[in-house]
Amino acid sequence: MAAEATEPKTFLKALHDKYGDSDIPEGNDLVLVMHVPNSAPGMTDSGQLILPRQLAMNYHSITHAGNEEEIANLCDKVTELDIANNCISDWKEIFKMMSVMPKIESINFSCNPLMAEIDDEVGNQSFPNIKRLILNKTGAAWRTVEVLLKIMPSVEELHLSLNDYTEVDLKEKYPNVVNLHFNANKLRDWGEICKLGRAFPNLCNLVMAESEVSLCDDSEVEASFPKVVSLNANKIGITSWEEIDRLNSFPALTDVRLQGVPLLEDMKEEQRRQFLIARLPRINRLNGSKIQEEERDKAERAFLRHFMDSEEKPERYMELEKTHGQLDPLADVNLGPPTHTVTVRVTYDTKVRMLSICLDNSIVDLKNLIRKLFEIPKECGIALYYNNAEGTIPYRAREMDPSKYVYTYLYEDGCDITVEPREREGRKWIEPTVHFAIKKSLTVTPRD
């Protein structure tokens, strides 16, 4: 939003406040001599300020230009001017500043209340060096845009976001514009978007994020956007895969951003990317990431397998089947921890019991089962040992880690568990004697 001005303030005064001596008064006859702080861009031998070529004057409550001669003396080498978020509402003041900056190539008017039309007298000027024009959230009417593009014939990059446009009303063609930012406007009809393509016939990059428009018609896309290679359609109202398929109507499109659209919200990230890659065969970059040949092959095969048992298959399925043939379904392999149970023999003192244990139980759960099985009091701590022995060579039992799970140690029926109680000496448990084993066994020794 534009800053709220408490009192009229000129661009010249704002320069003075930012870079010079704030005690010097403002006036039309002011000869401005600035004393430059150490943080300033630089100064001449005489002490006159040298402003940066990229001049940013945001949030200074500027309403007017000020003394044009002094602006010319200070800004004759400025190539980029950013006066966004100020309070300028009169285009005459804008052109006063621009007319004394002969090298200016980029200008940002964003968030100034510039809804008024440009007077014919003012609109007769020419700014042939300007290549970037930013009019975001200015409320600039389409006639104003047309006048600006006429007097700035070299504009290549145009920003018209956040202007609440509900239609496109451009009567001329502007072949120099190749980059267009048209975010967060209120167009709903895709036919209106196609008017942008016809007004800018050499458009290569189109950014139309956060728009309510949906891709409801592809009949005009090919003719309207013959050269668009990059499209940012983040957060637009796509609700069907048919709308995604219509992106293939852009004949030169290779780079797409499609994030935050309603259709894809409930899908996992991997599947979302695979489906988009599979449906958009000419795209080589998706959401900023390059699509490698191996990734495309994997995505297309995943797409085929997803729809192979469906009664209604998308048209793209038939195309991919011709490329990859009929695929076999993937085997259903569970790579997670086992969920079945095993039966083990548990020995505690002279007692032996058979116990069925679920493999995804924790060792703490196993301890609790053993306490109940042998009625071991809670005050008697137990420790579990797994005697990992093979053949006839004895191996010393190793303790089972209470932070792990049963499947870490057991995977088949027939293993032995031995339980030996521990006694407490002071605050420490006395280590039990752990026996050697010749077969797979699990030793359980009491402790907390």
C-alpha positions in Angstrom: 0.0 0.0 0.0 1.1 3.6 -0.5 2.5 5.4 2.4 0.3 7.9 4.2 1.8 11.4 3.9 1.6 13.6 6.9 2.6 16.7 4.8 3.6 17.3 1.2 7.1 16.1 0.5 9.2 16.3 -2.6 11.5 13.7 -4.1 14.3 16.3 -3.8 13.6 16.7 -0.1 13.6 13.0 0.4 17.0 12.7 -1.2 18.1 15.5 1.1 16.8 13.7 4.1 18.3 10.4 3.2 21.8 11.5 2.1 22.4 15.1 3.1 22.0 17.7 5.9 18.4 17.5 7.1 18.6 21.1 8.5 18.7 22.6 5.0 15.2 24.0 4.1 13.4 23.1 1.0 12.4 25.6 -1.7 12.1 26.0 -5.4 15.3 28.2 -5.5 17.3 25.9 -3.3 20.9 25.3 -4.4 21.5 21.9 -2.7 24.9 21.3 -1.3 25.0 18.0 0.6 27.5 17.0 3.2 27.9 13.3 2.7 27.9 10.8 5.7 30.4 7.9 5.6 27.7 5.5 4.5 26.8 7.5 1.4 27.7 6.2 -2.1 30.4 8.8 -2.7 31.1 12.5 -3.4 33.2 14.7 -5.6 36.3 16.6 -4.6 34.1 19.6 -3.8 31.9 17.6 -1.6 28.9 17.3 -3.9 26.9 14.1 -3.5 27.2 11.3 -6.0 24.0 9.2 -5.8 24.0 5.4 -6.7 23.0 4.4 -10.2 20.3 2.2 -8.7 18.4 4.6 -6.6 15.8 3.3 -4.1 13.5 5.9 -2.4 10.8 3.7 -0.8 8.6 4.8 2.0 9.5 8.5 2.1 6.0 9.9 1.8 6.9 11.6 -1.5 4.1 13.5 -3.2 5.9 15.8 -5.7 9.1 16.0 -7.7 10.7 19.3 -6.4 13.2 21.5 -8.2 13.9 19.8 -11.5 17.3 21.5 -12.0 18.6 20.2 -8.8 17.2 16.7 -9.5 19.0 16.8 -12.8 22.3 17.7 -11.2 22.0 14.8 -8.7 20.4 12.1 -10.8 22.0 12.5 -14.3 23.7 9.1 -14.0 20.8 7.2 -12.3 19.8 4.1 -14.4 17.3 2.5 -12.0 14.7 4.5 -9.9 12.6 2.8 -7.3 10.0 5.1 -5.8 7.5 2.4 -4.7 5.4 2.9 -1.6 5.1 6.6 -1.7 2.1 9.0 -2.1 2.5 10.3 -5.7 -0.9 10.6 -7.4 -0.1 13.0 -10.3 1.7 11.7 -13.4 3.1 15.2 -14.0 5.3 14.8 -11.0 6.5 11.4 -12.2 7.5 12.8 -15.6 9.2 15.7 -14.0 11.6 13.3 -12.3 12.0 11.0 -15.3 12.6 13.8 -17.8 15.8 14.9 -16.0 17.3 11.4 -15.8 18.6 10.8 -19.3 20.1 7.4 -18.5 17.2 5.8 -16.7 16.4 2.2 -17.9 14.2 0.9 -15.1 11.5 2.6 -13.0 9.3 1.2 -10.2 6.1 3.1 -9.4 4.5 0.3 -7.3 2.1 1.2 -4.5 1.6 4.8 -5.5 -2.1 5.9 -6.1 -1.8 6.5 -9.8 -5.3 5.9 -10.9 -5.6 9.2 -12.7 -5.2 9.2 -16.5 -2.2 10.8 -18.1 -2.8 14.2 -19.8 -2.2 14.3 -23.5 0.3 17.1 -23.0 2.4 15.1 -20.5 2.0 12.0 -22.7 3.9 13.5 -25.6 7.3 12.9 -24.0 9.5 10.0 -24.9 11.7 7.7 -22.8 13.3 5.3 -25.3 15.9 3.9 -22.9 13.4 2.4 -20.3 13.4 -1.4 -20.5 11.7 -2.3 -17.2 8.4 -0.7 -16.1 6.8 -1.8 -12.8 3.2 -0.7 -12.1 2.2 -3.1 -9.3 -0.7 -2.0 -7.1 -1.0 1.4 -8.7 -4.5 1.1 -10.0 -3.2 2.2 -13.4 -6.0 2.0 -16.0 -5.4 0.2 -19.3 -5.4 3.5 -21.2 -2.6 4.6 -18.9 -0.7 1.4 -19.6 -1.1 2.1 -23.3 0.2 5.6 -23.1 3.2 4.5 -21.0 4.1 1.7 -23.5 3.8 4.2 -26.3 6.2 6.7 -24.8 8.5 3.9 -23.6 8.8 1.8 -26.7 11.7 -0.2 -25.5 10.1 -1.8 -22.5 10.9 -5.5 -22.4 9.7 -6.3 -18.8 6.3 -5.2 -17.6 4.8 -5.6 -14.2 1.0 -5.2 -13.8 0.3 -7.2 -10.7 -2.3 -6.4 -7.9 -4.3 -3.9 -10.0 -7.7 -5.7 -9.7 -8.1 -6.0 -13.4 -11.2 -7.9 -14.4 -10.6 -7.7 -18.2 -7.8 -6.8 -20.6 -8.3 -3.8 -22.8 -5.2 -3.3 -24.9 -5.8 -2.2 -28.5 -2.3 -2.1 -29.9 0.5 -4.6 -30.1 3.8 -4.2 -28.2 6.4 -6.6 -29.7 9.3 -5.5 -27.4 7.6 -6.9 -24.3 9.0 -10.4 -23.6 8.5 -10.7 -19.8 5.0 -10.0 -18.2 4.1 -10.2 -14.5 0.4 -10.3 -14.0 -0.1 -11.7 -10.5 -3.1 -11.5 -8.2 -5.5 -9.8 -10.6 -9.2 -10.7 -10.8 -9.6 -12.1 -14.3 -11.7 -15.3 -14.4 -12.1 -15.8 -18.2 -9.1 -17.5 -19.9 -10.1 -15.6 -23.0 -9.0 -12.4 -21.3 -5.6 -13.9 -20.6 -5.3 -14.7 -24.3 -5.7 -11.0 -25.1 -2.4 -10.5 -23.2 -0.8 -12.9 -25.6 -2.1 -11.1 -28.6 -1.0 -7.7 -27.3 2.5 -9.0 -26.6 3.2 -11.3 -29.5 6.8 -12.0 -28.6 6.1 -12.8 -24.9 8.5 -15.4 -23.6 7.9 -15.4 -19.8 4.4 -15.1 -18.3 3.9 -14.9 -14.5 0.2 -15.1 -13.6 0.3 -16.5 -10.0 -2.4 -16.1 -7.4 -5.1 -15.7 -10.0 -8.7 -16.9 -10.1 -8.6 -17.8 -13.7 -8.8 -21.5 -14.7 -7.6 -23.1 -17.9 -11.1 -23.7 -19.3 -10.4 -23.3 -23.0 -7.3 -24.1 -25.1 -8.7 -23.1 -28.5 -6.8 -19.8 -28.6 -3.7 -20.7 -26.6 -1.5 -21.7 -29.6 -2.2 -18.6 -31.6 -2.1 -16.3 -28.5 1.2 -17.5 -26.9 3.4 -18.9 -29.7 6.7 -18.0 -28.0 6.0 -18.4 -24.3 8.6 -20.8 -22.9 8.2 -20.1 -19.2 4.8 -20.0 -17.3 4.3 -19.4 -13.5 0.8 -20.5 -12.6 1.3 -21.0 -8.9 -1.9 -20.7 -6.8 -4.3 -20.4 -9.7 -7.7 -22.1 -9.8 -6.9 -25.4 -11.5 -9.3 -28.1 -10.4 -9.0 -30.8 -13.0 -6.4 -32.8 -14.9 -8.0 -31.7 -18.1 -6.8 -28.1 -17.3 -3.3 -29.4 -16.7 -3.4 -31.2 -20.1 -4.3 -27.9 -21.8 -0.9 -26.5 -20.9 0.4 -28.7 -23.8 -1.4 -26.2 -26.1 1.4 -23.7 -25.4 3.6 -24.6 -28.4 7.0 -23.5 -27.0 6.4 -24.1 -23.3 9.3 -25.9 -21.5 9.4 -24.4 -18.0 6.3 -24.5 -15.6 5.7 -23.6 -12.0 2.5 -25.2 -10.6 2.4 -25.0 -6.8 -0.5 -24.4 -4.5 -3.2 -25.3 -7.0 -6.4 -26.9 -5.6 -6.1 -30.0 -7.8 -2.8 -31.1 -6.3 -3.3 -30.2 -2.6 -4.1 -33.7 -1.4 -1.4 -35.5 -3.3 2.0 -36.5 -1.9 4.9 -34.5 -3.3 6.5 -37.3 -5.2 3.2 -38.4 -6.9 2.3 -34.8 -7.6 5.6 -34.2 -9.5 5.4 -37.6 -11.3 1.9 -37.0 -12.6 2.8 -33.5 -13.8 5.9 -34.7 -15.6 3.9 -37.6 -17.2 1.2 -35.3 -18.5 3.4 -32.5 -19.8 5.8 -34.3 -22.2 7.6 -31.1 -23.5 8.4 -29.6 -20.1 12.0 -29.9 -19.1 11.9 -27.8 -15.9 9.1 -28.1 -13.2 8.8 -25.9 -10.2 12.4 -24.6 -10.7 14.0 -28.1 -10.9 15.3 -29.6 -14.1 13.7 -32.9 -15.2 16.3 -35.5 -16.0 15.7 -38.2 -18.5 15.7 -40.9 -15.8 13.2 -39.0 -13.7 10.8 -38.6 -16.7 11.0 -42.3 -17.5 10.3 -43.2 -13.9 7.4 -40.7 -13.7 5.8 -42.0 -17.0 6.0 -45.6 -15.8 4.5 -44.7 -12.4 1.6 -42.9 -14.3 1.0 -46.0 -16.4 0.9 -48.4 -13.4 -1.4 -46.0 -11.5 -4.1 -46.1 -14.3 -3.5 -49.7 -15.6 -6.5 -51.1 -13.7 -8.7 -48.1 -14.1 -11.8 -48.4 -16.4 -11.4 -44.8 -17.5 -7.9 -44.0 -18.6 -6.7 -40.5 -19.6 -5.7 -39.9 -23.2 -2.1 -39.5 -22.1 -2.1 -43.1 -20.9 -2.6 -44.4 -24.4 0.3 -42.3 -25.7 2.6 -43.5 -23.0 1.6 -47.1 -23.5 2.8 -46.8 -27.1 6.2 -45.6 -25.8 6.7 -48.0 -22.9 4.5 -50.9 -23.8 2.3 -52.8 -21.3 4.0 -52.8 -18.0 3.7 -55.5 -15.3 2.5 -54.2 -11.9 5.2 -53.7 -9.3 5.5 -56.4 -6.6 4.0 -55.4 -3.3 7.1 -55.3 -1.2 6.9 -54.2 2.4 10.2 -52.6 3.4 9.0 -51.6 6.8 9.7 -53.6 10.0 8.0 -57.0 10.3 4.7 -57.2 12.0 4.2 -60.9 12.6 4.9 -62.8 15.8 7.5 -65.4 16.8 7.4 -68.0 19.6 10.4 -68.1 21.9 11.4 -70.1 25.0 11.9 -68.0 28.1 13.9 -69.3 31.1 13.9 -67.6 34.4 15.7 -69.3 37.3 14.4 -72.9 37.0 11.2 -72.0 35.2 10.7 -72.3 31.5 7.7 -70.8 29.5 6.8 -70.4 25.9 6.0 -66.8 24.8 4.6 -65.4 21.6 6.1 -62.0 20.9 5.0 -59.4 18.3 8.2 -58.3 16.5 7.3 -54.6 16.4 7.0 -54.5 20.2 9.7 -52.6 22.0 12.2 -54.2 24.3 10.5 -52.3 27.2 7.2 -54.0 26.2 9.0 -57.4 26.2 10.3 -56.7 29.7 6.7 -56.0 31.0 5.4 -59.2 29.4 8.2 -61.2 31.1 7.4 -59.6 34.5 3.8 -60.7 34.2 4.7 -64.2 32.9 7.0 -64.9 35.9 5.4 -62.5 38.4 8.7 -60.6 38.9 8.2 -57.6 41.3 8.7 -54.1 39.9 11.4 -53.4 42.5 13.5 -56.2 41.0 15.2 -54.9 37.9 15.8 -57.1 34.9 18.2 -56.9 31.9 17.7 -58.9 28.7 20.6 -60.6 27.0 20.7 -62.1 23.5 23.2 -64.9 23.1 24.1 -64.6 19.5 25.8 -68.0 18.9 26.1 -70.0 15.8 27.3 -73.6 15.4 29.6 -75.0 18.2 31.6 -71.8 18.9 30.5 -70.1 22.1 29.8 -66.4 22.0 29.2 -64.2 25.1 25.6 -62.9 25.5 25.1 -59.3 24.7 22.4 -57.1 26.3 19.3 -56.0 24.4 19.1 -52.3 24.2 15.8 -51.1 25.9 15.5 -48.3 23.2 15.2 -50.8 20.3 12.5 -53.2 19.1 12.1 -57.0 19.2 12.7 -57.3 15.4 16.2 -55.9 16.0 17.2 -59.2 17.6 14.6 -61.9 16.8 13.2 -62.9 13.4 12.2 -66.6 13.7 10.7 -69.1 16.1 12.7 -71.2 18.4 15.1 -68.7 20.0 15.8 -68.9 23.8 15.4 -66.1 26.4 17.0 -66.6 29.8 16.0 -64.3 32.7 18.2 -63.8 35.7 17.3 -61.4 38.5 19.7 -58.6 39.6 20.3 -57.4 43.1 20.8 -53.7 44.0 23.9 -52.6 45.8 23.4 -49.0 46.8 22.2 -47.2 43.7 23.8 -49.6 41.2 22.6 -53.0 40.0 25.1 -55.8 40.5 26.0 -57.3 37.1 24.8 -60.9 36.8 26.8 -63.8 35.6 26.0 -64.3 31.9 26.4 -67.8 30.5 27.8 -68.8 27.1 25.6 -70.4 24.5 26.1 -72.7 21.7 22.8 -72.0 20.0 20.7 -68.8 19.3 19.3 -67.7 22.6 18.0 -64.6 24.4 19.1 -64.1 28.0 17.0 -62.0 30.3 18.6 -60.7 33.4 16.7 -58.8 36.1 17.2 -55.1 36.6 15.2 -51.8 36.2 
